[in-house]
Amino acid sequence: MTAFHVVFFGFIIIAGFCNGKVENLVKPGGIAPYGVRGILDGAAIVYFSYIGYDTVSTMAEEIKNPSKTLPLGIVGSVLIVSALYCLMALSLCLLLPYNMIPEGASFSAVFELMGWKWASNVVGVGASLGIVASLLVAMLGQARYLCVIGRARLVPSWFAKVHPTTGTPLNATIVLGICQASIALFTELDIVMEMISIGTLLVFYLVSNALIFRRYVILSKNPPLHTLLFLFLLSSTSFAFSLSWQFKLHWWNLMLFAGLTFSATVIFQYFVPMIIMERQESWLVPFMPWPATISIFLNVFLMTTLKMVAYKRFGIWAGVITIFYVLYGVHSTYHAEEILEIVVVDNVNVNSSTQQQITKVDIQLV
């Protein structure tokens, strides 16, 4: 499947570069007809195509040396796909000026306008297979998420059971497949995309905050107050910058809040020490806290581009999940921990009794 998609992308890129015209890139309106604002507004939509790379991390139990191979796989796949995205977009703009490109099924429609009916059909088939592959990959990661949550007893442990032969979470995969099919059948695509977007951005935002807290408080043994104050200030300035951008305020507002974000990060990095962990068996994010800071800033910026109705739907869903966690997850996890403590104590007692019996035998033999 992957090899087919690479060939498919290569066909589009080669066709665009061989049959396109450079004039289409600058006419009409130049290379960036809508300016920097148009580029950033477009990025707020395009980022949806980059959702799913975190799915690779769910395969940690099924690969060798995950602490080193997973970061390489995630970063490498992002770079390769980003290059393919840029080349495909460039080839599309070479074939046709941006103001003439149809919004729906752009690549297929452009080839049809060129008179390449067969190429339009090939592109349509490839796009359909790409959607199927994306759904399968999404199910792959979500099933493993649910399996891990089942081990923690936050959901029924039935979801944590794996197939005895393949070692994959069979129950979780079947249930998620039914749920995804039902959502796809009865829910509009725009609603699903908005829910996925706000959920993913919130998770990325929380992970970035947790990464800074872990490196500067848990691992470096610093007082948590300074780090929490920095995270609050970082989120506040990022939110203020995003609102200034959305309401099209004067440019000095953008410069002010961007400068505050940059200055707060520099001050935090200088005054709050971080212990450099030299562990050969693991991989740590370099250049901290800048990668996490940029991630927080971008996630807040992208979340402000979503409509208010998306936040309302997400609030309802989050409320339902919270009620389930309070009524079931907390009690189930606590009960599982009690059972685990009893089992550990019993094992210790059994080991102690066995050791005492061995000692008595040794004494008698002596």
C-alpha positions as CSV (number, residue, x, y, z in Angstrom):
1,M,0.0,0.0,0.0
2,T,2.8,2.4,0.9
3,A,4.7,1.6,-2.3
4,F,1.6,2.3,-4.4
5,H,1.1,5.7,-2.7
6,V,4.7,6.7,-3.4
7,V,4.3,5.8,-7.0
8,F,1.0,7.6,-7.1
9,F,2.5,10.8,-5.6
10,G,5.5,10.5,-8.0
11,F,3.1,10.4,-11.0
12,I,1.4,13.6,-9.9
13,I,4.6,15.4,-9.2
14,I,6.3,14.4,-12.5
15,A,3.2,15.2,-14.5
16,G,2.9,18.7,-12.9
17,F,6.6,19.6,-13.4
18,C,6.7,18.3,-17.0
19,N,3.4,19.8,-18.2
20,G,3.0,22.9,-16.0
21,K,4.0,26.5,-16.6
22,V,6.1,28.7,-14.3
23,E,3.9,31.6,-15.2
24,N,1.0,30.0,-13.3
25,L,2.9,30.5,-10.0
26,V,3.0,34.3,-10.3
27,K,-0.1,35.0,-12.3
28,P,-2.5,36.4,-11.0
29,G,-1.4,38.1,-7.8
30,G,2.2,36.9,-7.4
31,I,3.5,33.9,-5.3
32,A,1.6,34.9,-2.2
33,P,-1.5,36.7,-3.3
34,Y,-3.0,36.9,0.2
35,G,0.2,37.7,2.0
36,V,1.4,36.3,5.3
37,R,-2.1,36.3,6.7
38,G,-3.3,34.1,3.9
39,I,-0.4,31.7,4.4
40,L,-1.1,31.3,8.1
41,D,-4.8,31.0,7.6
42,G,-4.1,28.3,5.2
43,A,-1.8,26.5,7.6
44,A,-4.7,26.5,10.1
45,I,-6.6,24.2,7.7
46,V,-3.7,22.2,6.2
47,Y,-2.4,21.0,9.6
48,F,-5.3,18.5,9.7
49,S,-3.3,16.5,7.1
50,Y,-0.5,16.0,9.7
51,I,-2.7,14.4,12.3
52,G,-1.9,10.7,12.9
53,Y,1.9,10.6,13.2
54,D,1.5,10.1,16.9
55,T,0.0,6.7,16.0
56,V,3.5,5.4,15.4
57,S,4.2,5.8,19.2
58,T,1.4,3.2,20.0
59,M,3.6,0.5,18.3
60,A,6.2,0.8,21.0
61,E,5.4,-2.7,22.4
62,E,5.7,-4.3,18.9
63,I,9.1,-3.0,17.7
64,K,12.7,-3.3,18.8
65,N,14.5,-0.6,20.7
66,P,11.5,1.8,20.6
67,S,13.3,4.6,22.6
68,K,15.5,5.3,19.6
69,T,13.6,3.9,16.6
70,L,10.3,5.7,17.4
71,P,11.7,9.2,17.3
72,L,13.5,8.5,14.1
73,G,10.4,7.0,12.5
74,I,8.1,9.8,13.5
75,V,10.5,12.6,12.5
76,G,11.5,10.9,9.3
77,S,7.9,10.2,8.2
78,V,6.9,13.8,9.0
79,L,9.8,15.2,6.9
80,I,9.2,12.8,4.0
81,V,5.4,13.5,3.9
82,S,6.0,17.2,4.2
83,A,8.3,17.2,1.2
84,L,5.7,15.2,-0.8
85,Y,2.9,17.6,0.2
86,C,4.9,20.6,-0.9
87,L,5.9,19.0,-4.2
88,M,2.3,18.0,-4.9
89,A,1.0,21.4,-4.1
90,L,3.7,23.0,-6.3
91,S,2.9,20.7,-9.2
92,L,-0.8,21.5,-8.9
93,C,-0.1,25.3,-9.1
94,L,2.2,24.7,-12.1
95,L,-0.6,23.0,-14.0
96,L,-3.3,25.6,-13.3
97,P,-3.4,29.1,-11.6
98,Y,-4.6,29.0,-8.0
99,N,-7.8,30.9,-8.8
100,M,-8.9,28.3,-11.3
101,I,-8.3,25.2,-9.2
102,P,-11.6,23.5,-8.2
103,E,-12.1,23.2,-4.4
104,G,-13.4,19.6,-4.6
105,A,-11.2,16.8,-5.8
106,S,-8.6,19.3,-7.1
107,F,-6.0,16.9,-8.6
108,S,-8.6,14.8,-10.4
109,A,-10.5,17.8,-11.7
110,V,-7.3,19.5,-12.9
111,F,-6.3,16.5,-14.9
112,E,-9.7,16.3,-16.4
113,L,-9.6,20.0,-17.4
114,M,-6.3,19.2,-19.2
115,G,-8.0,16.4,-21.2
116,W,-6.3,13.6,-19.3
117,K,-9.4,11.6,-18.5
118,W,-7.4,8.4,-17.7
119,A,-5.1,10.3,-15.3
120,S,-8.2,11.8,-13.6
121,N,-9.5,8.3,-13.0
122,V,-6.1,7.1,-11.7
123,V,-6.0,10.0,-9.2
124,G,-9.5,9.3,-8.0
125,V,-8.7,5.6,-7.4
126,G,-5.5,6.6,-5.6
127,A,-7.3,9.1,-3.4
128,S,-9.9,6.6,-2.4
129,L,-7.3,4.0,-1.4
130,G,-5.5,6.8,0.6
131,I,-8.7,7.4,2.6
132,V,-9.0,3.7,3.3
133,A,-5.4,3.5,4.4
134,S,-5.8,6.5,6.7
135,L,-8.8,4.9,8.4
136,L,-6.9,1.7,9.0
137,V,-3.9,3.5,10.4
138,A,-6.2,5.5,12.7
139,M,-7.9,2.3,14.0
140,L,-4.4,0.8,14.5
141,G,-3.4,3.5,17.0
142,Q,-6.8,4.0,18.7
143,A,-7.1,0.3,19.4
144,R,-3.8,0.3,21.2
145,Y,-4.7,3.4,23.2
146,L,-7.9,1.6,24.3
147,C,-5.9,-1.5,25.2
148,V,-3.5,0.4,27.4
149,I,-6.4,2.3,29.1
150,G,-8.1,-1.1,29.7
151,R,-4.9,-2.4,31.4
152,A,-5.2,0.6,33.8
153,R,-8.9,-0.4,34.4
154,L,-10.1,3.0,33.3
155,V,-12.4,1.1,30.9
156,P,-13.4,-2.5,31.3
157,S,-10.4,-4.8,31.2
158,W,-12.1,-6.8,28.4
159,F,-10.7,-4.2,26.0
160,A,-7.1,-5.1,27.1
161,K,-7.3,-8.7,25.9
162,V,-5.1,-9.5,23.0
163,H,-5.3,-12.3,20.4
164,P,-3.3,-15.3,21.5
165,T,-1.7,-15.8,18.1
166,T,-1.1,-12.3,16.7
167,G,-0.7,-10.5,20.0
168,T,-2.9,-7.6,18.8
169,P,-5.8,-6.0,20.7
170,L,-8.7,-7.8,19.0
171,N,-11.6,-6.7,21.2
172,A,-10.6,-3.1,21.1
173,T,-10.2,-3.2,17.3
174,I,-13.6,-4.7,16.7
175,V,-15.4,-2.3,19.0
176,L,-13.6,0.8,17.5
177,G,-14.3,-0.4,14.0
178,I,-18.1,-0.6,14.7
179,C,-18.0,2.9,16.4
180,Q,-16.1,4.5,13.5
181,A,-18.3,3.0,10.9
182,S,-21.4,4.3,12.8
183,I,-19.9,7.8,13.1
184,A,-19.0,7.9,9.5
185,L,-22.6,6.8,8.5
186,F,-24.6,9.2,10.7
187,T,-22.3,12.2,11.2
188,E,-21.4,15.0,8.8
189,L,-17.8,15.3,7.8
190,D,-17.4,18.9,9.0
191,I,-18.5,17.9,12.5
192,V,-16.1,15.0,12.6
193,M,-13.2,17.1,11.4
194,E,-13.8,19.8,14.0
195,M,-14.0,17.3,16.8
196,I,-10.8,15.6,15.7
197,S,-9.1,18.9,15.3
198,I,-9.9,20.3,18.7
199,G,-9.2,17.0,20.5
200,T,-5.9,16.6,18.8
201,L,-4.7,20.1,19.4
202,L,-5.7,20.0,23.0
203,V,-3.8,16.7,23.5
204,F,-0.7,18.2,21.8
205,Y,-1.0,21.3,23.9
206,L,-1.2,19.2,27.1
207,V,1.7,17.0,26.1
208,S,3.9,20.0,25.4
209,N,3.1,21.4,28.8
210,A,3.8,18.1,30.5
211,L,7.1,17.8,28.7
212,I,8.4,21.1,30.1
213,F,7.1,20.2,33.6
214,R,8.7,16.8,33.5
215,R,12.1,18.0,32.3
216,Y,12.4,21.0,34.6
217,V,10.5,19.8,37.7
218,I,10.5,16.0,37.9
219,L,13.9,15.2,36.3
220,S,15.7,18.4,37.3
221,K,14.3,18.6,40.8
222,N,13.4,22.3,40.6
223,P,10.5,23.9,42.6
224,P,7.3,23.7,40.5
225,L,6.2,27.3,41.1
226,H,8.6,28.8,38.5
227,T,7.7,26.3,35.8
228,L,4.0,26.6,36.4
229,L,4.2,30.4,36.3
230,F,6.1,30.1,33.0
231,L,3.6,27.8,31.5
232,F,0.7,30.1,32.5
233,L,2.5,33.1,31.0
234,L,3.3,31.2,27.8
235,S,-0.3,30.1,27.3
236,S,-1.6,33.6,28.1
237,T,0.7,35.4,25.6
238,S,0.0,32.8,23.0
239,F,-3.7,33.2,23.4
240,A,-3.4,37.0,23.3
241,F,-1.4,36.8,20.1
242,S,-3.9,34.5,18.5
243,L,-6.9,36.7,19.4
244,S,-5.0,39.8,18.1
245,W,-4.5,37.8,14.8
246,Q,-8.1,36.7,14.6
247,F,-9.5,40.2,15.2
248,K,-7.0,41.8,12.9
249,L,-5.6,44.2,15.4
250,H,-2.7,46.5,14.7
251,W,0.6,44.9,14.0
252,W,2.2,46.2,17.2
253,N,-0.2,44.0,19.2
254,L,1.2,41.0,17.4
255,M,4.8,42.1,17.9
256,L,4.2,42.8,21.6
257,F,2.7,39.4,22.5
258,A,5.2,37.5,20.3
259,G,8.0,39.4,22.0
260,L,6.6,38.6,25.4
261,T,6.5,34.9,24.5
262,F,10.1,34.9,23.3
263,S,11.3,36.9,26.3
264,A,9.6,34.7,28.8
265,T,11.1,31.6,27.2
266,V,14.6,33.1,27.2
267,I,14.3,34.2,30.9
268,F,13.0,30.8,31.9
269,Q,15.8,29.0,30.1
270,Y,18.4,31.2,31.7
271,F,17.2,31.2,35.3
272,V,15.7,27.8,35.7
273,P,18.4,25.1,35.5
274,M,17.8,21.8,33.7
275,I,19.8,18.7,34.4
276,I,21.2,17.2,31.2
277,M,20.3,13.5,31.2
278,E,22.9,11.3,29.6
279,R,21.2,8.0,29.0
280,Q,22.3,6.0,26.0
281,E,19.3,3.8,26.0
282,S,16.7,6.6,25.6
283,W,16.1,9.6,23.4
284,L,15.2,13.0,24.8
285,V,13.9,16.1,23.0
286,P,16.8,18.4,22.3
287,F,17.0,22.2,22.6
288,M,14.5,22.4,25.4
289,P,12.3,24.3,26.2
290,W,12.1,25.8,22.6
291,P,10.4,22.8,20.8
292,A,7.7,22.5,23.5
293,T,7.3,26.3,23.6
294,I,6.8,26.5,19.8
295,S,4.3,23.6,20.1
296,I,2.3,25.3,22.8
297,F,2.2,28.6,20.8
298,L,1.1,26.9,17.5
299,N,-1.5,24.7,19.2
300,V,-3.1,27.7,20.9
301,F,-3.0,29.7,17.7
302,L,-4.6,26.8,15.7
303,M,-7.3,26.3,18.4
304,T,-8.4,29.9,18.1
305,T,-9.2,29.3,14.4
306,L,-12.0,26.8,15.2
307,K,-15.6,27.8,15.5
308,M,-17.4,28.2,18.8
309,V,-19.8,25.3,18.0
310,A,-16.8,23.0,18.0
311,Y,-16.0,24.0,21.6
312,K,-19.6,23.4,22.6
313,R,-19.6,19.9,21.1
314,F,-16.2,19.1,22.7
315,G,-17.4,20.4,26.0
316,I,-20.4,18.1,25.9
317,W,-18.2,15.1,25.0
318,A,-15.7,16.0,27.7
319,G,-18.5,16.2,30.2
320,V,-19.7,12.7,29.3
321,I,-16.2,11.2,29.6
322,T,-15.7,13.0,32.9
323,I,-18.9,11.5,34.3
324,F,-17.8,8.0,33.1
325,Y,-14.4,8.5,34.7
326,V,-15.8,9.6,38.1
327,L,-18.5,6.9,38.2
328,Y,-16.5,4.0,36.8
329,G,-12.8,4.7,36.1
330,V,-11.7,6.0,39.5
331,H,-13.3,3.1,41.4
332,S,-12.2,0.4,39.0
333,T,-8.6,1.7,39.0
334,Y,-8.5,1.9,42.8
335,H,-9.9,-1.6,43.1
336,A,-7.3,-2.9,40.7
337,E,-4.5,-1.3,42.7
338,E,-5.8,-2.9,45.9
339,I,-5.7,-6.4,44.2
340,L,-2.2,-5.7,42.9
341,E,-1.0,-4.8,46.4
342,I,-2.5,-8.0,47.9
343,V,-0.8,-10.1,45.2
344,V,2.5,-8.4,45.8
345,V,2.3,-8.9,49.6
346,D,1.3,-12.6,49.1
347,N,4.3,-13.1,46.8
348,V,6.6,-11.6,49.4
349,N,5.2,-13.8,52.1
350,V,5.6,-16.9,50.0
351,N,9.2,-16.0,49.1
352,S,10.0,-15.3,52.8
353,S,8.5,-18.6,53.9
354,T,10.4,-20.5,51.2
355,Q,13.6,-18.8,52.2
356,Q,13.1,-19.7,55.9
357,Q,12.4,-23.4,55.0
358,I,15.6,-23.5,52.9
359,T,17.6,-22.0,55.8
360,K,16.2,-24.6,58.3
361,V,17.1,-27.4,55.9
362,D,20.6,-26.1,55.5
363,I,21.0,-25.9,59.3
364,Q,19.8,-29.5,59.8
365,L,22.3,-30.7,57.1
366,V,25.1,-28.9,58.8
